Amino acid sequence: MKIYHNPRCSKSRKTLAMIEEAGVQTEVILYLEQPPTAVELGEILDSLGMEPADLMRKGEAVYAELGLAGKELDRAETIEIMVANPVLIERPIVVKAGQAVIGRPPENVQPLL
């Protein structure tokens, strides 16, 4: 199991705690320091059944700074922007055996445990 984690986020901390309490061995990826590659993010999106825009944190300052509101971007362009600006990636994301969930709320992770 992997968790794309931001320790400053309370939902991310709670999700990680739930996983640890369940005794599941987990690779913790501090995605702000070590963002996924474009290929990895594409695979995560496929596992989530989401498009990049659905996983993008639109309330972040960098979203406005980049002028992304209302901008028409294709999938590859959106993924590249998210990889270059990982703060735009919704968190936490938990991946296990080709399945993925967003830990918002943290209880979303239960089916993977």
N, CA, C and O atoms as CSV, one atom per row, in Angstrom:
chain,resi,resn,atom,element,x,y,z
A,1,MET,N,N,0.845,-1.170,0.000
A,1,MET,CA,C,0.000,0.000,0.000
A,1,MET,C,C,0.891,1.234,0.000
A,1,MET,O,O,1.954,1.252,0.621
A,2,LYS,N,N,0.436,2.267,-0.710
A,2,LYS,CA,C,1.132,3.552,-0.737
A,2,LYS,C,C,0.152,4.636,-0.324
A,2,LYS,O,O,-1.040,4.565,-0.623
A,3,ILE,N,N,0.672,5.636,0.363
A,3,ILE,CA,C,-0.120,6.820,0.650
A,3,ILE,C,C,0.681,8.038,0.195
A,3,ILE,O,O,1.832,8.235,0.585
A,4,TYR,N,N,0.038,8.842,-0.637
A,4,TYR,CA,C,0.611,10.127,-1.045
A,4,TYR,C,C,0.160,11.101,0.034
A,4,TYR,O,O,-1.007,11.487,0.096
A,5,HIS,N,N,1.097,11.487,0.870
A,5,HIS,CA,C,0.812,12.093,2.171
A,5,HIS,C,C,1.392,13.496,2.291
A,5,HIS,O,O,2.485,13.787,1.805
A,6,ASN,N,N,0.625,14.351,2.953
A,6,ASN,CA,C,1.099,15.672,3.349
A,6,ASN,C,C,0.923,15.751,4.864
A,6,ASN,O,O,-0.206,15.867,5.339
A,7,PRO,N,N,2.004,15.692,5.627
A,7,PRO,CA,C,1.889,15.676,7.084
A,7,PRO,C,C,1.269,16.935,7.675
A,7,PRO,O,O,0.874,16.924,8.840
A,8,ARG,N,N,1.172,18.006,6.920
A,8,ARG,CA,C,0.546,19.236,7.425
A,8,ARG,C,C,-0.976,19.189,7.308
A,8,ARG,O,O,-1.662,20.061,7.841
A,9,CYS,N,N,-1.510,18.186,6.619
A,9,CYS,CA,C,-2.954,18.064,6.387
A,9,CYS,C,C,-3.570,17.122,7.423
A,9,CYS,O,O,-3.131,15.981,7.563
A,10,SER,N,N,-4.568,17.590,8.134
A,10,SER,CA,C,-5.190,16.768,9.181
A,10,SER,C,C,-5.863,15.523,8.604
A,10,SER,O,O,-5.812,14.463,9.227
A,11,LYS,N,N,-6.485,15.623,7.443
A,11,LYS,CA,C,-7.126,14.445,6.826
A,11,LYS,C,C,-6.074,13.419,6.417
A,11,LYS,O,O,-6.290,12.214,6.545
A,12,SER,N,N,-4.954,13.895,5.933
A,12,SER,CA,C,-3.875,13.001,5.544
A,12,SER,C,C,-3.297,12.297,6.773
A,12,SER,O,O,-3.031,11.096,6.738
A,13,ARG,N,N,-3.108,13.043,7.845
A,13,ARG,CA,C,-2.588,12.435,9.092
A,13,ARG,C,C,-3.566,11.400,9.625
A,13,ARG,O,O,-3.155,10.322,10.053
A,14,LYS,N,N,-4.852,11.717,9.603
A,14,LYS,CA,C,-5.853,10.787,10.123
A,14,LYS,C,C,-5.920,9.529,9.254
A,14,LYS,O,O,-6.054,8.420,9.772
A,15,THR,N,N,-5.827,9.701,7.946
A,15,THR,CA,C,-5.846,8.552,7.042
A,15,THR,C,C,-4.646,7.644,7.305
A,15,THR,O,O,-4.795,6.424,7.381
A,16,LEU,N,N,-3.465,8.232,7.443
A,16,LEU,CA,C,-2.272,7.445,7.726
A,16,LEU,C,C,-2.406,6.721,9.062
A,16,LEU,O,O,-2.008,5.562,9.181
A,17,ALA,N,N,-2.955,7.387,10.052
A,17,ALA,CA,C,-3.152,6.750,11.365
A,17,ALA,C,C,-4.081,5.544,11.252
A,17,ALA,O,O,-3.834,4.515,11.882
A,18,MET,N,N,-5.147,5.658,10.457
A,18,MET,CA,C,-6.077,4.533,10.272
A,18,MET,C,C,-5.361,3.338,9.645
A,18,MET,O,O,-5.566,2.194,10.050
A,19,ILE,N,N,-4.527,3.619,8.661
A,19,ILE,CA,C,-3.783,2.551,7.984
A,19,ILE,C,C,-2.818,1.886,8.968
A,19,ILE,O,O,-2.734,0.660,9.036
A,20,GLU,N,N,-2.093,2.706,9.726
A,20,GLU,CA,C,-1.146,2.160,10.703
A,20,GLU,C,C,-1.852,1.352,11.775
A,20,GLU,O,O,-1.364,0.295,12.173
A,21,GLU,N,N,-3.009,1.838,12.254
A,21,GLU,CA,C,-3.775,1.110,13.271
A,21,GLU,C,C,-4.248,-0.240,12.742
A,21,GLU,O,O,-4.390,-1.191,13.512
A,22,ALA,N,N,-4.491,-0.333,11.441
A,22,ALA,CA,C,-4.922,-1.593,10.834
A,22,ALA,C,C,-3.747,-2.546,10.637
A,22,ALA,O,O,-3.942,-3.705,10.273
A,23,GLY,N,N,-2.518,-2.058,10.879
A,23,GLY,CA,C,-1.339,-2.898,10.765
A,23,GLY,C,C,-0.903,-3.181,9.335
A,23,GLY,O,O,-0.191,-4.152,9.075
A,24,VAL,N,N,-1.330,-2.334,8.416
A,24,VAL,CA,C,-0.983,-2.538,7.007
A,24,VAL,C,C,0.355,-1.863,6.713
A,24,VAL,O,O,0.546,-0.684,7.014
A,25,GLN,N,N,1.273,-2.618,6.125
A,25,GLN,CA,C,2.561,-2.050,5.762
A,25,GLN,C,C,2.340,-1.040,4.645
A,25,GLN,O,O,1.707,-1.343,3.633
A,26,THR,N,N,2.870,0.162,4.840
A,26,THR,CA,C,2.586,1.268,3.932
A,26,THR,C,C,3.849,2.020,3.567
A,26,THR,O,O,4.701,2.297,4.412
A,27,GLU,N,N,3.948,2.345,2.283
A,27,GLU,CA,C,5.000,3.235,1.815
A,27,GLU,C,C,4.435,4.648,1.846
A,27,GLU,O,O,3.466,4.952,1.149
A,28,VAL,N,N,5.035,5.499,2.646
A,28,VAL,CA,C,4.586,6.884,2.769
A,28,VAL,C,C,5.377,7.735,1.789
A,28,VAL,O,O,6.603,7.821,1.863
A,29,ILE,N,N,4.659,8.356,0.881
A,29,ILE,CA,C,5.290,9.215,-0.126
A,29,ILE,C,C,4.912,10.660,0.188
A,29,ILE,O,O,3.744,11.039,0.105
A,30,LEU,N,N,5.899,11.446,0.545
A,30,LEU,CA,C,5.678,12.872,0.801
A,30,LEU,C,C,5.648,13.557,-0.562
A,30,LEU,O,O,6.666,14.046,-1.054
A,31,TYR,N,N,4.465,13.582,-1.157
A,31,TYR,CA,C,4.336,13.946,-2.564
A,31,TYR,C,C,4.693,15.397,-2.869
A,31,TYR,O,O,4.946,15.732,-4.026
A,32,LEU,N,N,4.721,16.268,-1.854
A,32,LEU,CA,C,5.149,17.644,-2.114
A,32,LEU,C,C,6.661,17.696,-2.348
A,32,LEU,O,O,7.156,18.562,-3.069
A,33,GLU,N,N,7.386,16.760,-1.732
A,33,GLU,CA,C,8.835,16.670,-1.901
A,33,GLU,C,C,9.216,15.724,-3.032
A,33,GLU,O,O,10.218,15.932,-3.715
A,34,GLN,N,N,8.415,14.690,-3.223
A,34,GLN,CA,C,8.676,13.653,-4.219
A,34,GLN,C,C,7.385,13.414,-5.008
A,34,GLN,O,O,6.704,12.410,-4.797
A,35,PRO,N,N,7.050,14.341,-5.919
A,35,PRO,CA,C,5.795,14.196,-6.655
A,35,PRO,C,C,5.810,12.967,-7.562
A,35,PRO,O,O,6.871,12.514,-7.993
A,36,PRO,N,N,4.621,12.434,-7.844
A,36,PRO,CA,C,4.568,11.323,-8.792
A,36,PRO,C,C,4.991,11.808,-10.175
A,36,PRO,O,O,4.890,12.997,-10.479
A,37,THR,N,N,5.458,10.896,-11.000
A,37,THR,CA,C,5.747,11.237,-12.385
A,37,THR,C,C,4.417,11.389,-13.127
A,37,THR,O,O,3.359,11.049,-12.598
A,38,ALA,N,N,4.482,11.897,-14.340
A,38,ALA,CA,C,3.265,12.031,-15.149
A,38,ALA,C,C,2.636,10.655,-15.386
A,38,ALA,O,O,1.414,10.512,-15.354
A,39,VAL,N,N,3.472,9.653,-15.622
A,39,VAL,CA,C,2.955,8.293,-15.839
A,39,VAL,C,C,2.283,7.780,-14.568
A,39,VAL,O,O,1.175,7.247,-14.620
A,40,GLU,N,N,2.955,7.943,-13.427
A,40,GLU,CA,C,2.371,7.487,-12.151
A,40,GLU,C,C,1.054,8.197,-11.868
A,40,GLU,O,O,0.081,7.559,-11.466
A,41,LEU,N,N,1.016,9.515,-12.074
A,41,LEU,CA,C,-0.217,10.256,-11.805
A,41,LEU,C,C,-1.323,9.809,-12.756
A,41,LEU,O,O,-2.483,9.716,-12.352
A,42,GLY,N,N,-0.984,9.535,-13.999
A,42,GLY,CA,C,-1.973,9.015,-14.945
A,42,GLY,C,C,-2.535,7.677,-14.481
A,42,GLY,O,O,-3.739,7.442,-14.578
A,43,GLU,N,N,-1.672,6.802,-13.978
A,43,GLU,CA,C,-2.118,5.499,-13.466
A,43,GLU,C,C,-2.992,5.671,-12.229
A,43,GLU,O,O,-3.996,4.976,-12.076
A,44,ILE,N,N,-2.615,6.590,-11.350
A,44,ILE,CA,C,-3.423,6.862,-10.154
A,44,ILE,C,C,-4.802,7.354,-10.576
A,44,ILE,O,O,-5.814,6.896,-10.046
A,45,LEU,N,N,-4.846,8.273,-11.515
A,45,LEU,CA,C,-6.129,8.797,-12.003
A,45,LEU,C,C,-6.989,7.681,-12.590
A,45,LEU,O,O,-8.195,7.629,-12.347
A,46,ASP,N,N,-6.369,6.789,-13.361
A,46,ASP,CA,C,-7.108,5.653,-13.918
A,46,ASP,C,C,-7.668,4.777,-12.802
A,46,ASP,O,O,-8.817,4.341,-12.872
A,47,SER,N,N,-6.861,4.517,-11.770
A,47,SER,CA,C,-7.313,3.704,-10.638
A,47,SER,C,C,-8.445,4.376,-9.874
A,47,SER,O,O,-9.340,3.712,-9.351
A,48,LEU,N,N,-8.394,5.694,-9.817
A,48,LEU,CA,C,-9.460,6.453,-9.147
A,48,LEU,C,C,-10.711,6.585,-10.012
A,48,LEU,O,O,-11.802,6.847,-9.507
A,49,GLY,N,N,-10.539,6.402,-11.322
A,49,GLY,CA,C,-11.650,6.622,-12.247
A,49,GLY,C,C,-11.968,8.099,-12.383
A,49,GLY,O,O,-13.125,8.488,-12.539
A,50,MET,N,N,-10.917,8.923,-12.322
A,50,MET,CA,C,-11.096,10.373,-12.349
A,50,MET,C,C,-10.285,10.992,-13.479
A,50,MET,O,O,-9.338,10.395,-13.991
A,51,GLU,N,N,-10.676,12.188,-13.848
A,51,GLU,CA,C,-9.902,13.006,-14.765
A,51,GLU,C,C,-9.029,13.944,-13.938
A,51,GLU,O,O,-9.356,14.213,-12.782
A,52,PRO,N,N,-7.935,14.447,-14.490
A,52,PRO,CA,C,-7.036,15.305,-13.723
A,52,PRO,C,C,-7.724,16.512,-13.075
A,52,PRO,O,O,-7.425,16.855,-11.931
A,53,ALA,N,N,-8.620,17.139,-13.785
A,53,ALA,CA,C,-9.296,18.319,-13.231
A,53,ALA,C,C,-10.090,17.977,-11.973
A,53,ALA,O,O,-10.277,18.828,-11.104
A,54,ASP,N,N,-10.562,16.716,-11.876
A,54,ASP,CA,C,-11.325,16.291,-10.700
A,54,ASP,C,C,-10.445,16.112,-9.474
A,54,ASP,O,O,-10.935,16.144,-8.345
A,55,LEU,N,N,-9.144,15.924,-9.692
A,55,LEU,CA,C,-8.199,15.692,-8.599
A,55,LEU,C,C,-7.428,16.961,-8.239
A,55,LEU,O,O,-6.591,16.954,-7.337
A,56,MET,N,N,-7.717,18.038,-8.946
A,56,MET,CA,C,-6.967,19.279,-8.762
A,56,MET,C,C,-7.586,20.134,-7.663
A,56,MET,O,O,-8.798,20.345,-7.623
A,57,ARG,N,N,-6.725,20.620,-6.772
A,57,ARG,CA,C,-7.143,21.508,-5.679
A,57,ARG,C,C,-7.248,22.936,-6.227
A,57,ARG,O,O,-6.254,23.648,-6.365
A,58,LYS,N,N,-8.472,23.319,-6.530
A,58,LYS,CA,C,-8.704,24.606,-7.181
A,58,LYS,C,C,-8.630,25.798,-6.231
A,58,LYS,O,O,-8.606,26.944,-6.678
A,59,GLY,N,N,-8.595,25.542,-4.942
A,59,GLY,CA,C,-8.519,26.620,-3.956
A,59,GLY,C,C,-7.097,27.055,-3.628
A,59,GLY,O,O,-6.896,28.005,-2.872
A,60,GLU,N,N,-6.115,26.368,-4.190
A,60,GLU,CA,C,-4.721,26.715,-3.917
A,60,GLU,C,C,-4.329,27.992,-4.657
A,60,GLU,O,O,-4.795,28.246,-5.768
A,61,ALA,N,N,-3.474,28.784,-4.033
A,61,ALA,CA,C,-3.035,30.051,-4.625
A,61,ALA,C,C,-2.387,29.842,-5.989
A,61,ALA,O,O,-2.588,30.647,-6.898
A,62,VAL,N,N,-1.620,28.781,-6.141
A,62,VAL,CA,C,-0.926,28.532,-7.408
A,62,VAL,C,C,-1.922,28.287,-8.548
A,62,VAL,O,O,-1.615,28.570,-9.706
A,63,TYR,N,N,-3.093,27.770,-8.231
A,63,TYR,CA,C,-4.135,27.571,-9.244
A,63,TYR,C,C,-4.508,28.914,-9.865
A,63,TYR,O,O,-4.611,29.039,-11.086
A,64,ALA,N,N,-4.709,29.908,-9.016
A,64,ALA,CA,C,-5.037,31.256,-9.508
A,64,ALA,C,C,-3.824,31.895,-10.192
A,64,ALA,O,O,-3.956,32.527,-11.241
A,65,GLU,N,N,-2.647,31.724,-9.589
A,65,GLU,CA,C,-1.427,32.312,-10.149
A,65,GLU,C,C,-1.149,31.820,-11.569
A,65,GLU,O,O,-0.648,32.566,-12.410
A,66,LEU,N,N,-1.481,30.549,-11.821
A,66,LEU,CA,C,-1.259,29.976,-13.151
A,66,LEU,C,C,-2.407,30.286,-14.115
A,66,LEU,O,O,-2.348,29.934,-15.293
A,67,GLY,N,N,-3.450,30.947,-13.607
A,67,GLY,CA,C,-4.588,31.303,-14.456
A,67,GLY,C,C,-5.334,30.089,-14.983
A,67,GLY,O,O,-5.760,30.077,-16.138
A,68,LEU,N,N,-5.496,29.065,-14.147
A,68,LEU,CA,C,-6.103,27.817,-14.597
A,68,LEU,C,C,-7.628,27.841,-14.650
A,68,LEU,O,O,-8.229,27.033,-15.357
A,69,ALA,N,N,-8.256,28.743,-13.921
A,69,ALA,CA,C,-9.723,28.796,-13.900
A,69,ALA,C,C,-10.251,29.062,-15.306
A,69,ALA,O,O,-9.880,30.042,-15.952
A,70,GLY,N,N,-11.115,28.179,-15.759
A,70,GLY,CA,C,-11.732,28.343,-17.064
A,70,GLY,C,C,-10.836,28.008,-18.249
A,70,GLY,O,O,-11.258,28.137,-19.399
A,71,LYS,N,N,-9.625,27.586,-17.989
A,71,LYS,CA,C,-8.680,27.263,-19.058
A,71,LYS,C,C,-8.962,25.843,-19.557
A,71,LYS,O,O,-9.146,24.926,-18.757
A,72,GLU,N,N,-8.994,25.667,-20.864
A,72,GLU,CA,C,-9.200,24.347,-21.465
A,72,GLU,C,C,-7.849,23.662,-21.654
A,72,GLU,O,O,-7.044,24.076,-22.488
A,73,LEU,N,N,-7.614,22.630,-20.887
A,73,LEU,CA,C,-6.358,21.875,-20.980
A,73,LEU,C,C,-6.689,20.414,-21.271
A,73,LEU,O,O,-7.710,19.900,-20.814
A,74,ASP,N,N,-5.829,19.755,-22.026
A,74,ASP,CA,C,-6.060,18.326,-22.223
A,74,ASP,C,C,-5.487,17.557,-21.028
A,74,ASP,O,O,-4.850,18.133,-20.146
A,75,ARG,N,N,-5.728,16.266,-21.023
A,75,ARG,CA,C,-5.319,15.418,-19.899
A,75,ARG,C,C,-3.821,15.513,-19.635
A,75,ARG,O,O,-3.403,15.700,-18.492
A,76,ALA,N,N,-3.012,15.386,-20.682
A,76,ALA,CA,C,-1.557,15.410,-20.509
A,76,ALA,C,C,-1.076,16.755,-19.967
A,76,ALA,O,O,-0.205,16.795,-19.098
A,77,GLU,N,N,-1.629,17.847,-20.468
A,77,GLU,CA,C,-1.238,19.180,-19.993
A,77,GLU,C,C,-1.588,19.351,-18.515
A,77,GLU,O,O,-0.795,19.879,-17.736
A,78,THR,N,N,-2.777,18.902,-18.145
A,78,THR,CA,C,-3.220,19.037,-16.754
A,78,THR,C,C,-2.346,18.209,-15.831
A,78,THR,O,O,-1.964,18.675,-14.757
A,79,ILE,N,N,-2.026,16.995,-16.232
A,79,ILE,CA,C,-1.152,16.132,-15.429
A,79,ILE,C,C,0.220,16.785,-15.272
A,79,ILE,O,O,0.764,16.802,-14.168
A,80,GLU,N,N,0.785,17.316,-16.339
A,80,GLU,CA,C,2.100,17.966,-16.260
A,80,GLU,C,C,2.078,19.150,-15.291
A,80,GLU,O,O,3.029,19.349,-14.534
A,81,ILE,N,N,1.015,19.925,-15.311
A,81,ILE,CA,C,0.890,21.059,-14.385
A,81,ILE,C,C,0.852,20.555,-12.948
A,81,ILE,O,O,1.474,21.148,-12.067
A,82,MET,N,N,0.130,19.470,-12.705
A,82,MET,CA,C,0.018,18.921,-11.352
A,82,MET,C,C,1.347,18.340,-10.876
A,82,MET,O,O,1.703,18.486,-9.706
A,83,VAL,N,N,2.076,17.687,-11.767
A,83,VAL,CA,C,3.384,17.131,-11.407
A,83,VAL,C,C,4.359,18.268,-11.080
A,83,VAL,O,O,5.140,18.168,-10.134
A,84,ALA,N,N,4.310,19.341,-11.863
A,84,ALA,CA,C,5.197,20.483,-11.634
A,84,ALA,C,C,4.795,21.294,-10.410
A,84,ALA,O,O,5.619,22.005,-9.835
A,85,ASN,N,N,3.523,21.190,-10.007
A,85,ASN,CA,C,2.969,21.932,-8.862
A,85,ASN,C,C,2.181,20.956,-7.991
A,85,ASN,O,O,0.953,21.024,-7.956
A,86,PRO,N,N,2.867,20.046,-7.285
A,86,PRO,CA,C,2.160,18.978,-6.571
A,86,PRO,C,C,1.189,19.463,-5.502
A,86,PRO,O,O,0.339,18.691,-5.057
A,87,VAL,N,N,1.292,20.719,-5.079
A,87,VAL,CA,C,0.329,21.237,-4.116
A,87,VAL,C,C,-1.085,21.221,-4.709
A,87,VAL,O,O,-2.069,21.286,-3.972
A,88,LEU,N,N,-1.181,21.137,-6.022
A,88,LEU,CA,C,-2.482,21.093,-6.691
A,88,LEU,C,C,-3.137,19.715,-6.645
A,88,LEU,O,O,-4.307,19.579,-7.000
A,89,ILE,N,N,-2.397,18.689,-6.211
A,89,ILE,CA,C,-2.934,17.326,-6.166
A,89,ILE,C,C,-3.712,17.128,-4.865
A,89,ILE,O,O,-3.195,17.369,-3.773
A,90,GLU,N,N,-4.952,16.688,-5.001
A,90,GLU,CA,C,-5.783,16.407,-3.822
A,90,GLU,C,C,-5.097,15.356,-2.968
A,90,GLU,O,O,-4.382,14.497,-3.483
A,91,ARG,N,N,-5.313,15.425,-1.675
A,91,ARG,CA,C,-4.657,14.518,-0.739
A,91,ARG,C,C,-5.617,14.037,0.331
A,91,ARG,O,O,-6.668,14.636,0.556
A,92,PRO,N,N,-5.254,12.974,0.973
A,92,PRO,CA,C,-4.254,11.974,0.631
A,92,PRO,C,C,-4.814,10.996,-0.400
A,92,PRO,O,O,-6.026,10.803,-0.495
A,93,ILE,N,N,-3.939,10.401,-1.147
A,93,ILE,CA,C,-4.322,9.346,-2.090
A,93,ILE,C,C,-3.699,8.058,-1.585
A,93,ILE,O,O,-2.506,8.006,-1.286
A,94,VAL,N,N,-4.517,7.020,-1.492
A,94,VAL,CA,C,-4.046,5.713,-1.035
A,94,VAL,C,C,-4.211,4.732,-2.192
A,94,VAL,O,O,-5.274,4.652,-2.808
A,95,VAL,N,N,-3.151,3.992,-2.475
A,95,VAL,CA,C,-3.137,3.059,-3.598
A,95,VAL,C,C,-2.764,1.673,-3.072
A,95,VAL,O,O,-1.827,1.517,-2.289
A,96,LYS,N,N,-3.519,0.678,-3.522
A,96,LYS,CA,C,-3.219,-0.708,-3.147
A,96,LYS,C,C,-3.682,-1.625,-4.273
A,96,LYS,O,O,-4.859,-1.636,-4.635
A,97,ALA,N,N,-2.753,-2.386,-4.816
A,97,ALA,CA,C,-3.050,-3.413,-5.819
A,97,ALA,C,C,-3.932,-2.886,-6.954
A,97,ALA,O,O,-4.938,-3.501,-7.307
A,98,GLY,N,N,-3.546,-1.754,-7.514
A,98,GLY,CA,C,-4.279,-1.206,-8.652
A,98,GLY,C,C,-5.567,-0.478,-8.310
A,98,GLY,O,O,-6.257,0.016,-9.202
A,99,GLN,N,N,-5.894,-0.410,-7.036
A,99,GLN,CA,C,-7.063,0.345,-6.589
A,99,GLN,C,C,-6.569,1.601,-5.894
A,99,GLN,O,O,-5.488,1.606,-5.305
A,100,ALA,N,N,-7.359,2.665,-5.963
A,100,ALA,CA,C,-6.971,3.910,-5.308
A,100,ALA,C,C,-8.218,4.612,-4.770
A,100,ALA,O,O,-9.308,4.516,-5.334
A,101,VAL,N,N,-8.016,5.317,-3.663
A,101,VAL,CA,C,-9.072,6.151,-3.083
A,101,VAL,C,C,-8.440,7.435,-2.565
A,101,VAL,O,O,-7.249,7.493,-2.263
A,102,ILE,N,N,-9.268,8.446,-2.475
A,102,ILE,CA,C,-8.865,9.691,-1.831
A,102,ILE,C,C,-9.359,9.618,-0.398
A,102,ILE,O,O,-10.531,9.329,-0.157
A,103,GLY,N,N,-8.483,9.876,0.545
A,103,GLY,CA,C,-8.830,9.795,1.965
A,103,GLY,C,C,-9.555,11.030,2.470
A,103,GLY,O,O,-9.196,11.568,3.517
A,104,ARG,N,N,-10.538,11.476,1.769
A,104,ARG,CA,C,-11.401,12.599,2.170
A,104,ARG,C,C,-12.833,12.154,2.010
A,104,ARG,O,O,-13.366,12.214,0.901
A,105,PRO,N,N,-13.463,11.721,3.046
A,105,PRO,CA,C,-12.986,11.593,4.417
A,105,PRO,C,C,-12.073,10.370,4.570
A,105,PRO,O,O,-12.058,9.489,3.711
A,106,PRO,N,N,-11.320,10.326,5.662
A,106,PRO,CA,C,-10.392,9.210,5.876
A,106,PRO,C,C,-11.062,7.834,5.807
A,106,PRO,O,O,-10.419,6.851,5.439
A,107,GLU,N,N,-12.327,7.761,6.153
A,107,GLU,CA,C,-13.043,6.479,6.129
A,107,GLU,C,C,-13.112,5.873,4.729
A,107,GLU,O,O,-13.379,4.679,4.590
A,108,ASN,N,N,-12.875,6.668,3.697
A,108,ASN,CA,C,-12.867,6.144,2.326
A,108,ASN,C,C,-11.832,5.047,2.144
A,108,ASN,O,O,-11.930,4.250,1.211
A,109,VAL,N,N,-10.842,4.999,3.023
A,109,VAL,CA,C,-9.750,4.033,2.911
A,109,VAL,C,C,-10.153,2.638,3.409
A,109,VAL,O,O,-9.487,1.656,3.082
A,110,GLN,N,N,-11.207,2.540,4.175
A,110,GLN,CA,C,-11.611,1.262,4.776
A,110,GLN,C,C,-11.675,0.100,3.792
A,110,GLN,O,O,-11.193,-0.984,4.123
A,111,PRO,N,N,-12.247,0.269,2.598
A,111,PRO,CA,C,-12.297,-0.884,1.682
A,111,PRO,C,C,-10.921,-1.430,1.282
A,111,PRO,O,O,-10.809,-2.600,0.916
A,112,LEU,N,N,-9.893,-0.611,1.347
A,112,LEU,CA,C,-8.544,-1.084,0.996
A,112,LEU,C,C,-7.849,-1.776,2.161
A,112,LEU,O,O,-6.848,-2.467,1.969
A,113,LEU,N,N,-8.373,-1.594,3.356
A,113,LEU,CA,C,-7.746,-2.198,4.529
A,113,LEU,C,C,-8.219,-3.631,4.660
A,113,LEU,O,O,-7.814,-4.334,5.586
